[in-house]
Amino acid sequence: MNTADQAEALSPTKRALLAIKDLQAKVEALEQALDQAKHEPIAIVGIGCRFPGADNPAEFWQLLHDGQDAITDIPIDRWDIDRYYSPDPDAPGKMVARSGGFLPHLYDFDASFFRIAPREAVSLDPQQRLLLEVSWEALEHGGVAPDRLINTQTGVFVGICSIDYWQRLLSRDRTEIDAYLTIGNTHSTAAGRLSYLLGLTGPSLSVDTACSSSLVAVHLACQSLRQQECNLALAGGVNRILSPESTINFSKARMLSPAGRCRSFDADANGFVRSEGCGMVVLKRLSDAIAQGDPIFATILGSAVNHDGRSSGLTVPNGPAQQAVIRQALQQSRIQPSQVSYVEAHGTGTSLGDPIEVNALGEVFGNRSSSHPLLIGSVKTNIGHTEAAAGIAGLIKVVLSLQQGEIPANLHFQTPNPQIRWNELSIAVPTRRVVWQSAEAPRIAGVSAFGFNGSNAHVVVAEGGSRESGVGSWESGGKERLAHVLTLSARTEVALKQLISCYAQHLATHGDLDVADVCFTANTGRSHFNYRLAIVAASMEELREKLTSCMAGEATEGVILGRALSHPPSSELMVDLRAGDGSKPLYLSLTDKLGTQLAELCLSLEDWRTVLHQVAKYYVQGASVNWVAFDRPYSRRKVVLPTYPFQRQRYGIEAN
């Protein structure tokens, strides 16, 4: 008797009970799947940043590793500090600060790269300019070709607060107001412009929760990914300082350090120092990142946001609220406080805020051995307080520290703040570099950011799958080919020459890279522009030599340089291969069959060079080559390579 007959033989009551049991099992399976989706880790697959003293993640890590202090005198292109400075905080119209953290080239921007007209670029907030460039760099850093994101559910989440440039534009005569002022400076367009220019259709929003803005943006991006609102997300924040008015205001509120340094957790902490910066991370659900072979720099296990509520003052930190947001993030991450070994604190270096924060950390994490205390630090001691970008600066610092297995020194910490219960708390501040031990369990850290509006955020971060850039799992099985093609391209000839130089320098200093991985990442992880270079090489040594020859302007076999034709060749090509005394034609499609066709061939190195030279030639002439399909039969991983060399020009309105 089959199952249907057995069920038929049962009484109606028993059949109903079986049906209920079956439905209950389905509901439980669905609830389990929903719960897993709600708590799925989020992979950080790309990073872009500009902070004082650092133009990219590698330089930022070097600054942290070396314990550098990037604070400088306020540059003259912002304001004349001698005109505004006074040691007296009560002096009308004056400020107690002479220092800050600043990025160079305030008005420089590659407007033509982003298809922005010069007149519109003049009215474009320098913060939005930074966001465009750093977001592009973050995508390239993770091997994500920006042009392949068009019409995809990619979200954009941006923390932004400052309106300095808007105020400057409005200070002009009303007759100078043009059509671009509002769209160039409204915070909503900071995210919207990114989505528009990249053709992204996922959620797009700008966040202003003061100093916690960028970490709140990361939290919202993670939630959006888990809820399937987007499949990829750009998240971070930006801050630029152009005018003296806000600094004067902060001076009057006794927020700024007269010494011009953030002395986080120190007895001499007397305020923060204002700073500029921009950081963006590229996020994916961990399961998607693994399936798609992305580099995984770190994973976000969980996050939370809340508000101080009714405290002793709007801008006064609330210790219980800080404890609550950290506990919520830990609960979302499904880990215990004892599993966290480091916290990147908000740590502004104020006499009021530091004790409240450290004591709150002690309440959450204090139940541990004094021989293994919780380590805490603040990136503000290196680069100052980047305000809307503060949270993302701390997050990127933690990600880089996890990669390198090292916790940088917390600067300017000499005498522990006596208002902090150090003897009762198992918490320590590293004053020199500390090896971040990796035990059987993964290394886990927390990142905090608190806004002076009362909005708090905390993110829990764990190490990723690789110290370098993450190992991508591509389809494997094909016999490795004997030669490879590297493609580079740019919008202008000058930019292409600079890109060639950047690659030559990068490959010369990264001898452990594999030639196949380099070519795979450059071919599939970059947009392709009209000025093009293609190099056929069988080894990394040969690739380096040909890049050097190209820089010198020497004609070299296997190196093709040119500009895409207005009428490029078709996606079909024919290659003549030697066969005895004659030749044998090989017909290839440059579309999704390319890799499969080539993998089935048994060619000598000479024949591989012949075939790939023809593919490279077609590419330089403008043919559309499916580079993803080209490498699909092989095992590849994405590696970190130089990003696009923007060709900036000056666009801006000087202060009156």
N, C-alpha and C positions, 0 to 999 in steps of 0.2 A: 504494500500500500504506500503510495507516495505521500509527500507532505501535505499536498492539497486535500487528498482523500482523508488523511488523518485529522486535519483541521475540520473537515466537513463532518467527521464522525463525532466531534466534540459537541458538547451542549452549547447553546448560545452564550451562557454565562462564562464558560471556559474560553470560548473564542474571544469574547470581549476582554477577558483578563489578559489573554495572549497579545491582543492588539494594543492594549494599554501598556503592557510591558515593552513591546516593540517601540511604541511611541516614546516611552520614557527613556529608553536607551538612546534613541535619536536625539531627544532633547538634551540629554546629558552630554552627548558627543558634541552637539552644537554649542552648548554652554562652555565646554572645555576649549573648543576652537576659538570662541569669542574671547575667552579669558586669556588665552595665549596671544591672540592678536592685540589685546589691550595692553599687555605687558611685554610685547616683543622688543628686544633691544634695537636701537637705531645706530646704524654704522656711519661713522664719519669717513667719507671716501675722497674728500678733497679739501684743501685749506688754502686760503689767500689772505694776506695781511700786509698792512703798512702801519708800522708803529715808529715812534721816535728812535732813530738809530738803526732801523731795520726795514728793508723794502720787500721782504719775502719771508716765508717760514724758516728757511735755512739761516738767514741773517738774524732773525729773531732768536732762534735757538742759540746761535753763537753769542749774542748779546747776553742772554740769560746764563749760559754756561760760564762765560768769562766774568760774570758779576758786574757788568757795566752799568753805569749811571748815565742815562741818556738825556738828563735835564740840562737845559742851556738857558742863556739869557733870552728874554723875549725879543724876537727878531724885529728889525725896523720895518719890515713889510707888513707888520700887524699894527704896531703903534710905537711912538717914541716913548720909551719907558721913563726917561728922565722927566718928561712932561707930566706923567701920571703917578710917579712913585712918591710915596712918603712913608717913613717908618711909623707915623702916627695913624692908627686905624680910623681915628675920628676926623682926620683932615678931609674937608669936603672935596668930592670929585677925585680923590686919590685912592691908590691901592698899596697894600703892604708887600705885594709880590713883585719881584723882578725876574722871576724864572718861570719856566714851563717846559712842557714836552711838545715839540713842534715838528711837523713834516715839511720838507722843502718843496719848492716849486708850487706855491699856493695856487697860481692862476694857470698853470700849464696843463694841457689836456689834448688828447688825440681825438679831436671832434670828428674829423673825416672818417676815422675808423668806425665810429658808431653812427655814421651817416647823419650827423648833426651839423646844421649850417652854422657858419661863423657867427652870424648875428644872434642865433639862438644860444650858442655856446657862451656868449658874453653874459647872458642872463641866467645861466645855469649854475645853481649852487655848487661850489666846489665839493660839498659833501656828496651830491649826486654823481659828480664826475668820478670821485674815488670809488663809489659803490659800483659803477659800471666797470671800471678797470679791475678792481680787486675781485669782483664776482667772476669775470672772464678768467682771471688767473686761477681762481679756486677750481673752476671747472677743468681747466687744462692741467692743473696740478694733479687732479684725480683721473686724468685720461678720459675725460668726457668732452667730446666734440660739441661745442655750443650750437652749431647749426643743425645737429641731429636732434635737438630738443624742440624744434619748431612743432607747434600743435600737440605738445605732450602735456600731461597733467603734472607739471612741475610747479611747485609753490615757491613764493618769495616772501620772506619774513624779515623785516628790517627795523632795527632800533635806531631812532634818530630824534634829537631834541633841539639842537641849536638852530636859530633863525638869524644868525649874524649877517649873512649875505643878503637876505631879504630886507633886513633893516637898512643895510647900506644902499640897496637899490631904491628903496622908498625915500631915502634922505635926499635924493636928487630932485630937481624941478619936475613937476608933474608932467610937463611936456615931453620928458624923456622916457616915460613909461611906455613900453612896447607890448606886443602881443604875447611875449614869452615870459614875462615876469612871474606870473602866478604859477604856471605849469613848471617853471624852472626852479621854484622854491617851496611850493606847498609840500608838506611831508608825505601826503598820500601819493604824490607822483614819484617819490623816491623808490618805492616798491613798484608802482605801476609802470614807470619807465623801463625798469629792468625786465619786467614781464613782456612789455610791448616790444622792446628791441630784440629780445631773444625769442619772441613768439610763443611764450609760455601761457598755458590755459588753466593752471591750477590756482589755488588761493593766492592772493597778492595783497599784503597789508603792511602798513607802517605802524610801529609801536612806540609810544612815548610814555614810559614809566620812570623817567629820569635816569638815574645811574644804573638801574636794573634793566633798561630797555632791551639791550641785545641778548641778555640771558633769557628774558621773557620771550623774545622772538624765537630763540632756540627751542624753548619749551613748547610754544605754539606749533612750531614746525614738526616736532616729534609727535604731538597729539594728532596733527593733521595726517601725518604718514600712517599712524596706527589706525586711524579711522578711514583710511583708503581715500581721503580727499585728494591726495597727490601721491605720486610714485617716486618723486625726487624733490628735494627742497634745498633752496639756498637760504641760509639764515645767518644773521650777524648784526653788525651795527657800525655806525660811523660818527665821528665828531670832528668839527673844525672850529677853530677859534680865530675870529677876524677882528673883533671890536673890543674895546676896553670896558664897555659898560657892565657886562656880566661879571667881570673880574672885580670891578669896583664894588658891585653889589655883594659878592661873596666876601670881600674884605670887610665891608660894613657888618656882615653877619658873623664875622669872626670865624669863617670856615677855612680860610687859607693860611698856609704856613709862611710866616715871615722869612724863615730860613730857606724856603723854596725846595723842600724835600718832604716826601711822605715817609715819616719815621714810624711805620706801622708797629704797634705793640711796644714801643719804646717809651721810657719815662719822659722823654723830651718831645713826644708827639704833640704838635700844636696846630695841626691842620694839614690840608692836602695841597698839592700843587696841580694846577690845571694842565691838561694834556690833550693832544690830538691823536687820532688813530682810526683805523678801519680794519675790520676782520670779518671774513665770511667763511662759512663751512658748507660743504655739500653733504647732504644727508640722504640715506636710503634705509628702508627696512633691512635688517641684517640678512634675512633669508634671500632677499632680492640681490643684495650686494654679493653674497656668496655665489648665487646661481649665475650672476652676470660677470664674475671674475674681476670685481672691483678691488682696488687696494683698500684695506680696512685699517685706518690709522688708529682708531679707538672706537669704542662703542658707548653709547649713552644708554645706561640701564634704566634710568627713570629721572623724573624731574617734577617740580611742584612750584606753584606760585601762591602767594597770599598777601594780605595787607595787615598792617599794624593795628588797625581799628582805632578805638579811642585810647590814645596814649597821653603822656604828659605834654605833648605838643606835636603839631603836624610833622615837623622835620626831626623829631626826637626818635631814635631807634627804640624798638620794643623787643626786649630779650625773649619773652615767651612766644611772640609771633615768629621770631627767627628759629627758635627751637621747633615750633610746629611745622614750619615749611621744610626744614631738614628731615624731620621724622616722616612727613608725607612723601618726600622724595625717596627716602630709604624704603618705605613701604611699597611704593610703586616699583622700586627696583628689586623687591623681594630679597633683600640682604639685611644682615644685622650690622649695627654700628661698628662692631669689632672688626668687620671685614674691611673697613675704610682705614687706610694708613696715612693719607695726606688730605688736607683740605686747603684749597686755594681760597683764602678768606677775602671778604670785601676789603677789609684792612685799609681804610683811608688814611689812618694816622691822625685821628682826632682824639682828644683827651676824653670825650664822652663816648664816642662810638666804639673804640677798640675794646674797652673793658666789657661793655654790654655784649659785643660779639663773641669774645673769647670765653666769657663765662657761660654764654648760651651753648657754645661748642662743647664746653666741659660737661654741661648737663646732658648732652646727647651722647658724646663719645667718651666721657671720662672714665667709664668702668673698664679699665685696662691696666696692664702691668706698667709700673713706672720705668721698667727697663725697655719697654717698647711703647713709648708715648705716641700720641697722635702728633704728627708734624704739621705745622701750619705756616703759610707764607702769603705774601701779596706781591703781585707783579707791579703794583703801583710804586714800590720802592725802586724799581728800575726805570720805569717810563712815565711815572706820574698817573694821575687819575684821568682816564680817557672818557669819563662821563657816560654818554650813551653807548660807547664801545667798551666800557670797562668789563662787563661780563664776558664778552667774546674774547677779550685779551686774556682774561684768566683761564677761560676754557682752552684756548689754543696753547697757552703755556703748559697746562696740564697734559694735553695730548702729546706735545713734543717731549715732555718729561717722561711720560710713559714709554714713548718710542725709544728714548735714549737710556732709560733705566737709571735716571739721575734726577734728584730734586735740587734745583738751584738754590743758592744762598739768598736769604732775605737780607737786603741791604739796610744800613743805618739802624741796626739793632744793637745797642750797646748796654743799656740799663733797662731791664724789664720793667714795664709799667707797674708801679706799686698798687694800683687800683685793681689789678687782675690777681685772682687767687692762685698764683702759680704753684704754691706748695700743696694745694688741695686738688689741683687738676693735673692729669697725666697728659700734658700738652707741652710741646717744645717748638722753638723757632730755630731753624737751621741757619747758622751764620757762615757756613761754608757748604760746598757741594756735598751732597749725601747720596751714596749709592742706594738706589731704590731696589731693595731685595725682591726677587721674584721667587716665591715659594711655590708649592704645588697649586695653590689657588691663585687666580689672576690678581694683579695689582689693581686696586680700586681707589678712586679719589672723589672728593666732593668739590664743587665750585659754587661759591655764594656771590650774590649781587643784591644790594639793597638800595632802593631809590629814596631820595629825601622826601618823596611824596607818600612814603609808607609802603610801597610795593616791593615785596621780597621775592627772590627766586633762588632755587638751589637745584643743581644738576649733579647726578651721580655718573661717573665716567669710569670705564674699565679698559684695560689694555686691549689692543686689537690682535690680529693674527700674525703680524710681522713687524719687526723693529724697523725695517726699511720702508716698505710701501705696501705691504700686504701681498700675499700670493694669490693671483687670480686663477680660477679653475676654468680653463678653456677646453673645448673639445679636443681630445688627444687621440692618438692612434696612428696618424700618418707618419711615414718615414720622413725624417727631417730633410729639407732641401739643402742644397750645398751653397746657395747664395741668397742674398736678401736685398730688398730695396728700401732705402730711407727717403722719405719725402718731406720737404720743408716748403712753406709758402708764406706769402705776406701780401698786404695790400699795395705796398710800394717797393720799388727796387732797393731803396735805402734800408727799409725795414728788413728785407730778406737778407741783405748783407750782414746786418747786425745779428739776425737770428743764426746765420751760419757761424758767425764768430762765437756766439753764446754756446752753441752746440759743441764747437771744437774745444772750447775751454772746459765745458762740463764733462765731456767724455775723456778729456785728458786727466781730470782730477777724480774720476770715478771709474777706476780700472776694473772693478768687480762686475760691471754691467755686462749683460749678454747682448750680443749684436741683434739677435732675433727679437728680444724683448724691447730693445730700443726702437727698432724699426716698426714693430707692431704698435707700440704706444704712440709714436709720432704719426703713423699713417692713420690710425683709427681714433686717436684721442685729440685730434686737432681739426679745426675747420680748414678748408682748402681754398686759397685765394688765387688771384691771377698770376702773380709773380712766383715762379716755381723752380724748385731744385729737386732732382732725383739722382740718387747715387746707388749704384749696384756694388755690393761688397760681400765678400765671403767670410770676413772676420772683423772683429772690433779694431784690430790694428790697421787693416786696410781701410776701414771707414774713417778712422782718425786721419790717416795719411791723405785721403781724398778730400776731406773737409779742409785740411791745411792747404792743399794745392788749390782748392777752390777759392779760399781766402786770398791767396797770392795771385789769383787771376790766371793760373796755368791751365791749359787745356789738358784734360786727363781722360783716358778711356774709362767709360762707365760713369761719367759725371755729365749730366745734362741740365743745363740752365737756360731758362727762357721765360716767355710770357704766354699765357693761354691764348689761343687763337679765338677770334670772334665766332668762328665756325669750327669748333673742335672736331676731331675725328670721331667716328662712331665707336660703339662699344665692342665691335668685332674686329679682330686683327689676325693677320697671317704671318707666321714666322718661318723662314727657311732654315732648316737644320741640315747639317752635313750628314750624308748617308752614302758611304763609300766614295765613289767618284762624282756623285751628283748631290742633289739636295732633296730633302723631304719636307713638304709643307706641313706646318702645324697650325690649326685653326683654333683660336681661343676667343672666349667671351669674357669681357671684363666685368660682368654682372655677378649674380650670386652663384654661378657655377665655376668661377675662376679657380678657387682653391681646390675644388674637387678634381677638376680637369688636370691641374698640374700635379696633384698628389698621386695620380694614377700613372704618371710618366716615370720612366727610369732613365734619367739624363746624367751625362757627365757634367763636371763643373763648367767646362767650356760651353756646353749646350745650355746650362742654366744661365750663364752670363748672357748668351745670345737672346734667350727668351725674355729674361728680365730687363735687358736693355731696351727691347722693343716695348715692353709694358711701360717702362719708365719714360720712354720717348713719347708715347701716347698720352701719358699723364701730364707731362710738361706742356704738351700742345693743348691741353684742356679737357681731355677725355675724362669721363666720370668712372673711376675705378672703385669697385666694391672691395675696399681693403679689409673689411671684416670677413668677407667670404674668402679673401686671399689667404688668410691665416687660420681659417676655421678648422682645417684638419690637424692642426698642430697644437702642442701645449705651449701656451704663452702666459706671461704675466705683465701687468701694467707697472711701469717704473716712473719715478719722478724725473721729469726733463724740463729744460728751460721753457718759460712761458713767453707769450708774444711781446716783442719789443715795441711798445707804443711810441709813436712819433709825435711828441707833444709840441704844441704851440701855445702862445700866451693869449688868454681870453679873460678879461676881467675889468672891473670898475674899481679904481683906487678910492681910498677913503678921502672924504673932503678935507 
